[in-house]
Amino acid sequence: MRRSLLLLSLVVLAGCSRQRTLTPVEQGNRDGVLHLGNGSEPRELDPETCTGIPEANVVRALYEPLVNYSDGDLHPVPGVARSWEVSPDGLAYTFHLRPDAKWSNGAPLVAGEFVRSFQRTLSPRLGAEFSYFLWVLKNAKPYNEGTLTDFAQVGVHATDDHTLRLDLEHPAPYLLNLIAGRTWYPVYLPAIEKTGPVDQHGNQGWTRPDTFVGNGAFVLTEWSPGKRIVVKKNPQYWDAANTRLNEIDFYPIDNNDTEERAFRAGQLHKTYPSNIPTSKVDVYRREHPELLRIPPYMGSYYFMLNLTRAPLDDVRVRRALAMTVDREAIVKNVTRAGQPAASTYVPPGMNGYLCTNPVPYNPEAARKLLAEAGHPGGANLPPIDLLLNTSELHKQIAEAVQQMWKKELGVTVNLRNEEWKVYLSDRSTMNYTMARAGWIATYLDPLAFLDNFVTKGLNNNTGFASVEYDGLLVQARKDTDPAARNRDFDRAETILLETAPVIPVYYYTNPYLISPSVQGWNDNLFDFHPYHRVWLKP
């Protein structure tokens, strides 16, 4: 009787095992479907106007530039261009496009479409925030600013359907890395024209699944706001035969704890960068190190200040705030994922560059500055609003500096939390007093950071303006001697830090959780991962 009951129990258990529902990760491993946490809901999927990492993660699957990064040391590798040549003087780059490059609707992708895409990016009416990335092209800056109206004079030319030549304002050894960025992606203008003028800012109807056309390894098939974005393998992609994923699902999850639980429950293969609850980092280090990665990341976390609003229109107030941020305490007690404390805006060591005038931590000197500004102990100083987008980590960092400024300076700071789209809009229109910000380099050169703050730059939403700063960056572009370039950068960054439109906090690392079934996901300084080289191990 006992033996019969034992056998019956084993049969029942076996039946239950067979009936267990697979988690999305387990099912995804079988079906080639990758499930990714993606932070906030993307504002848009137009590569030429989007600005955030949640957007970049998706558009990278949907489009391909002339040249890509390798996913290891980030050296340039062929994308739409299978090869290229550089003129002896470094002023002309000729790209030879793949004859089998196509759009997702099967139409051939020809060189003239890069010309028209770059013209759209540089259109003054479009107002693309990163259009200045294309200013390296001859006459691109005056065309972008509206002082030149003949685009034929801009340095981009299709000599035939499969040959594209870029003529530069000056030699740019970093160009091949620069053009791997999303601002240089081609877009399919016939699809845009169906929903409105190609240079109309806000015309996003073409980025919906029923109208979308791209040239990447995947094509957009679903966008359910607040739930997920689905991209599926593009059979028209030139390397589709070697693309092993069938689908990628991107999930907008703002809350760190929610995302970590989703990962633990087998709903996500990978979490969004830096979205691990700080309280869980040490737990994973100790108990599940195989699931945790913390690679370096070429980026800076900082606060940006609106120099046109009181009381931040006084440099003494700005400097006082900058000098009372205890960065070491923040990375030790709040972020806790190996982030180096940042006393400069540009991360040190890029091409041998290091700023020699970092922001000091000196509360005593800061109190004197504030007193000189007429606010001893914070007297007569109105509360300062600090804008941040929804994230537990951003909130914890903001609360830490809020306490530091109150304790050391007597300054009251109110936190203003907004969801991603509204936050981006308020930042870009300077509808803020102080805002948290982050910047990840798109190419390995100090210009990738310092260019953000040129006078009236489309990504300079602080009101900072300096003729000397602008001139130093112009000179750095012309210098061919690395030591001379670094001297230009050092003086420019010193001006930036002394004027204080930014308050550096830390240099990024990239802590995230990842399932061991994800293969081909190689860490690098840009968190760049060519999805067509990723696969899942059942």
Secondary structure, 3 states (H helix, E strand, C coil): CHHHHHHHHHHHHHHHHHHCCCCHHHHHHHHCEEEEECCCCCCCCCCCCCCCHHHHHHHHHHCCCCEEECCCCCCEEECCEEEEEECCCCCEEEEEECCCCECCCCCECCHHHHHHHHHHHHCCCCCCCCHHHHHHECCHHHHHHCCCCCHHHCCEEEEECCEEEEEECCCCCCHHHHCCCHHHCCCCHHHHHCCCCCCCCCCCHHHCCCCCCCCCCEEEEEEECCCEEEEEECCCCCCHHHCCCCEEEEECCCCHHHHHHHHHCCCCCECCCCCCCHHHHHHHHHHCHHHEECCEEEEEEEEEECCCCCCCCCHHHHHHHHCCCCHHHHHHHHHCCCCCECCCCCCCCHHHCCCCCCCCCCHHHHHHHHHHCCCHHHCCCCCEEEEEECCHHHHHHHHHHHHHHHHHHCCCEEEEEECHHHHHHHHHCCCCCEEEEEEECCCCCCHHHHHHHCCCCCCCCCCCCCHHHHHHHHHHHHCCCHHHHHHHHHHHHHHHHHHCCEEEEEEEECCEEECCCEECCCCCCCCCCCHHHCEECC
